Amino acid sequence: MVEVIAAVGGAMMTACFVSVGSVSYRGRQSRDDLVRNTTAIELLTTKIDDMHDDMKEVFHRLKEVELAVAEIKPRR
């Protein structure tokens, strides 16, 4: 009888340790995922800002070309 109680107690303790280890692993995995996602978002934000600046420059140049074409048209 004592052996059965000891075996059940050991199994319960093992289950508890496995659960704690699993929770710890999930917490670590969640932190890693959060860091990975944060880094990806920061990279995307930087790329979007760069693209926005490039688009501003393109439209500025396009406006200059449009003004130059408007000046040339009346001369014909």
PyMOL commands that place a pseudoatom at each C-alpha (Angstrom):
pseudoatom trace, name=CA, resn=MET, resi=1, chain=A, elem=C, hetatm=0, pos=[0.000, 0.000, 0.000]
pseudoatom trace, name=CA, resn=VAL, resi=2, chain=A, elem=C, hetatm=0, pos=[2.837, 2.366, 0.847]
pseudoatom trace, name=CA, resn=GLU, resi=3, chain=A, elem=C, hetatm=0, pos=[4.385, 1.719, -2.560]
pseudoatom trace, name=CA, resn=VAL, resi=4, chain=A, elem=C, hetatm=0, pos=[1.145, 2.671, -4.325]
pseudoatom trace, name=CA, resn=ILE, resi=5, chain=A, elem=C, hetatm=0, pos=[0.886, 5.926, -2.359]
pseudoatom trace, name=CA, resn=ALA, resi=6, chain=A, elem=C, hetatm=0, pos=[4.541, 6.702, -3.089]
pseudoatom trace, name=CA, resn=ALA, resi=7, chain=A, elem=C, hetatm=0, pos=[4.046, 5.962, -6.790]
pseudoatom trace, name=CA, resn=VAL, resi=8, chain=A, elem=C, hetatm=0, pos=[0.930, 8.184, -6.977]
pseudoatom trace, name=CA, resn=GLY, resi=9, chain=A, elem=C, hetatm=0, pos=[2.723, 10.954, -5.077]
pseudoatom trace, name=CA, resn=GLY, resi=10, chain=A, elem=C, hetatm=0, pos=[5.726, 10.683, -7.416]
pseudoatom trace, name=CA, resn=ALA, resi=11, chain=A, elem=C, hetatm=0, pos=[3.488, 10.780, -10.474]
pseudoatom trace, name=CA, resn=MET, resi=12, chain=A, elem=C, hetatm=0, pos=[1.672, 13.841, -9.132]
pseudoatom trace, name=CA, resn=MET, resi=13, chain=A, elem=C, hetatm=0, pos=[4.960, 15.626, -8.417]
pseudoatom trace, name=CA, resn=THR, resi=14, chain=A, elem=C, hetatm=0, pos=[6.254, 14.738, -11.886]
pseudoatom trace, name=CA, resn=ALA, resi=15, chain=A, elem=C, hetatm=0, pos=[3.064, 16.084, -13.459]
pseudoatom trace, name=CA, resn=CYS, resi=16, chain=A, elem=C, hetatm=0, pos=[3.428, 19.319, -11.458]
pseudoatom trace, name=CA, resn=PHE, resi=17, chain=A, elem=C, hetatm=0, pos=[7.066, 19.771, -12.503]
pseudoatom trace, name=CA, resn=VAL, resi=18, chain=A, elem=C, hetatm=0, pos=[6.223, 19.083, -16.145]
pseudoatom trace, name=CA, resn=SER, resi=19, chain=A, elem=C, hetatm=0, pos=[3.399, 21.643, -15.977]
pseudoatom trace, name=CA, resn=VAL, resi=20, chain=A, elem=C, hetatm=0, pos=[5.660, 24.278, -14.430]
pseudoatom trace, name=CA, resn=GLY, resi=21, chain=A, elem=C, hetatm=0, pos=[8.334, 23.592, -17.034]
pseudoatom trace, name=CA, resn=SER, resi=22, chain=A, elem=C, hetatm=0, pos=[5.767, 23.860, -19.813]
pseudoatom trace, name=CA, resn=VAL, resi=23, chain=A, elem=C, hetatm=0, pos=[4.465, 27.186, -18.479]
pseudoatom trace, name=CA, resn=SER, resi=24, chain=A, elem=C, hetatm=0, pos=[8.034, 28.466, -18.233]
pseudoatom trace, name=CA, resn=TYR, resi=25, chain=A, elem=C, hetatm=0, pos=[8.756, 27.387, -21.816]
pseudoatom trace, name=CA, resn=ARG, resi=26, chain=A, elem=C, hetatm=0, pos=[5.570, 29.034, -23.079]
pseudoatom trace, name=CA, resn=GLY, resi=27, chain=A, elem=C, hetatm=0, pos=[6.475, 32.251, -21.264]
pseudoatom trace, name=CA, resn=ARG, resi=28, chain=A, elem=C, hetatm=0, pos=[9.941, 32.243, -22.795]
pseudoatom trace, name=CA, resn=GLN, resi=29, chain=A, elem=C, hetatm=0, pos=[8.494, 31.459, -26.229]
pseudoatom trace, name=CA, resn=SER, resi=30, chain=A, elem=C, hetatm=0, pos=[5.977, 34.296, -25.846]
pseudoatom trace, name=CA, resn=ARG, resi=31, chain=A, elem=C, hetatm=0, pos=[8.767, 36.734, -24.969]
pseudoatom trace, name=CA, resn=ASP, resi=32, chain=A, elem=C, hetatm=0, pos=[10.784, 35.593, -27.976]
pseudoatom trace, name=CA, resn=ASP, resi=33, chain=A, elem=C, hetatm=0, pos=[7.752, 35.991, -30.235]
pseudoatom trace, name=CA, resn=LEU, resi=34, chain=A, elem=C, hetatm=0, pos=[7.093, 39.466, -28.829]
pseudoatom trace, name=CA, resn=VAL, resi=35, chain=A, elem=C, hetatm=0, pos=[10.682, 40.550, -29.467]
pseudoatom trace, name=CA, resn=ARG, resi=36, chain=A, elem=C, hetatm=0, pos=[10.587, 39.106, -32.995]
pseudoatom trace, name=CA, resn=ASN, resi=37, chain=A, elem=C, hetatm=0, pos=[7.290, 40.848, -33.799]
pseudoatom trace, name=CA, resn=THR, resi=38, chain=A, elem=C, hetatm=0, pos=[8.432, 44.155, -32.294]
pseudoatom trace, name=CA, resn=THR, resi=39, chain=A, elem=C, hetatm=0, pos=[11.616, 44.058, -34.361]
pseudoatom trace, name=CA, resn=ALA, resi=40, chain=A, elem=C, hetatm=0, pos=[9.652, 43.282, -37.532]
pseudoatom trace, name=CA, resn=ILE, resi=41, chain=A, elem=C, hetatm=0, pos=[7.231, 46.136, -36.870]
pseudoatom trace, name=CA, resn=GLU, resi=42, chain=A, elem=C, hetatm=0, pos=[10.085, 48.584, -36.279]
pseudoatom trace, name=CA, resn=LEU, resi=43, chain=A, elem=C, hetatm=0, pos=[11.718, 47.481, -39.541]
pseudoatom trace, name=CA, resn=LEU, resi=44, chain=A, elem=C, hetatm=0, pos=[8.443, 47.903, -41.445]
pseudoatom trace, name=CA, resn=THR, resi=45, chain=A, elem=C, hetatm=0, pos=[7.923, 51.323, -39.883]
pseudoatom trace, name=CA, resn=THR, resi=46, chain=A, elem=C, hetatm=0, pos=[11.376, 52.413, -41.005]
pseudoatom trace, name=CA, resn=LYS, resi=47, chain=A, elem=C, hetatm=0, pos=[10.773, 51.129, -44.530]
pseudoatom trace, name=CA, resn=ILE, resi=48, chain=A, elem=C, hetatm=0, pos=[7.386, 52.866, -44.731]
pseudoatom trace, name=CA, resn=ASP, resi=49, chain=A, elem=C, hetatm=0, pos=[8.943, 56.136, -43.556]
pseudoatom trace, name=CA, resn=ASP, resi=50, chain=A, elem=C, hetatm=0, pos=[11.678, 55.807, -46.203]
pseudoatom trace, name=CA, resn=MET, resi=51, chain=A, elem=C, hetatm=0, pos=[9.082, 55.054, -48.871]
pseudoatom trace, name=CA, resn=HIS, resi=52, chain=A, elem=C, hetatm=0, pos=[7.037, 58.078, -47.770]
pseudoatom trace, name=CA, resn=ASP, resi=53, chain=A, elem=C, hetatm=0, pos=[10.082, 60.333, -48.090]
pseudoatom trace, name=CA, resn=ASP, resi=54, chain=A, elem=C, hetatm=0, pos=[10.834, 58.884, -51.534]
pseudoatom trace, name=CA, resn=MET, resi=55, chain=A, elem=C, hetatm=0, pos=[7.251, 59.476, -52.647]
pseudoatom trace, name=CA, resn=LYS, resi=56, chain=A, elem=C, hetatm=0, pos=[7.437, 63.093, -51.464]
pseudoatom trace, name=CA, resn=GLU, resi=57, chain=A, elem=C, hetatm=0, pos=[10.590, 63.575, -53.537]
pseudoatom trace, name=CA, resn=VAL, resi=58, chain=A, elem=C, hetatm=0, pos=[9.039, 61.922, -56.614]
pseudoatom trace, name=CA, resn=PHE, resi=59, chain=A, elem=C, hetatm=0, pos=[5.933, 64.097, -56.441]
pseudoatom trace, name=CA, resn=HIS, resi=60, chain=A, elem=C, hetatm=0, pos=[8.054, 67.206, -55.878]
pseudoatom trace, name=CA, resn=ARG, resi=61, chain=A, elem=C, hetatm=0, pos=[10.079, 66.404, -58.995]
pseudoatom trace, name=CA, resn=LEU, resi=62, chain=A, elem=C, hetatm=0, pos=[6.897, 65.639, -60.923]
pseudoatom trace, name=CA, resn=LYS, resi=63, chain=A, elem=C, hetatm=0, pos=[5.507, 69.033, -59.941]
pseudoatom trace, name=CA, resn=GLU, resi=64, chain=A, elem=C, hetatm=0, pos=[8.692, 70.714, -61.193]
pseudoatom trace, name=CA, resn=VAL, resi=65, chain=A, elem=C, hetatm=0, pos=[8.409, 68.859, -64.503]
pseudoatom trace, name=CA, resn=GLU, resi=66, chain=A, elem=C, hetatm=0, pos=[4.741, 69.802, -64.781]
pseudoatom trace, name=CA, resn=LEU, resi=67, chain=A, elem=C, hetatm=0, pos=[5.566, 73.481, -64.202]
pseudoatom trace, name=CA, resn=ALA, resi=68, chain=A, elem=C, hetatm=0, pos=[8.356, 73.333, -66.771]
pseudoatom trace, name=CA, resn=VAL, resi=69, chain=A, elem=C, hetatm=0, pos=[6.033, 71.757, -69.324]
pseudoatom trace, name=CA, resn=ALA, resi=70, chain=A, elem=C, hetatm=0, pos=[3.413, 74.413, -68.594]
pseudoatom trace, name=CA, resn=GLU, resi=71, chain=A, elem=C, hetatm=0, pos=[6.013, 77.117, -69.306]
pseudoatom trace, name=CA, resn=ILE, resi=72, chain=A, elem=C, hetatm=0, pos=[7.028, 75.478, -72.595]
pseudoatom trace, name=CA, resn=LYS, resi=73, chain=A, elem=C, hetatm=0, pos=[3.485, 74.968, -73.951]
pseudoatom trace, name=CA, resn=PRO, resi=74, chain=A, elem=C, hetatm=0, pos=[2.571, 78.665, -74.431]
pseudoatom trace, name=CA, resn=ARG, resi=75, chain=A, elem=C, hetatm=0, pos=[5.737, 79.284, -76.474]
pseudoatom trace, name=CA, resn=ARG, resi=76, chain=A, elem=C, hetatm=0, pos=[4.544, 77.093, -79.366]
for i in range(1, 76): cmd.bond("trace and resi %d" % i, "trace and resi %d" % (i + 1))
show_as sticks, trace
zoom trace
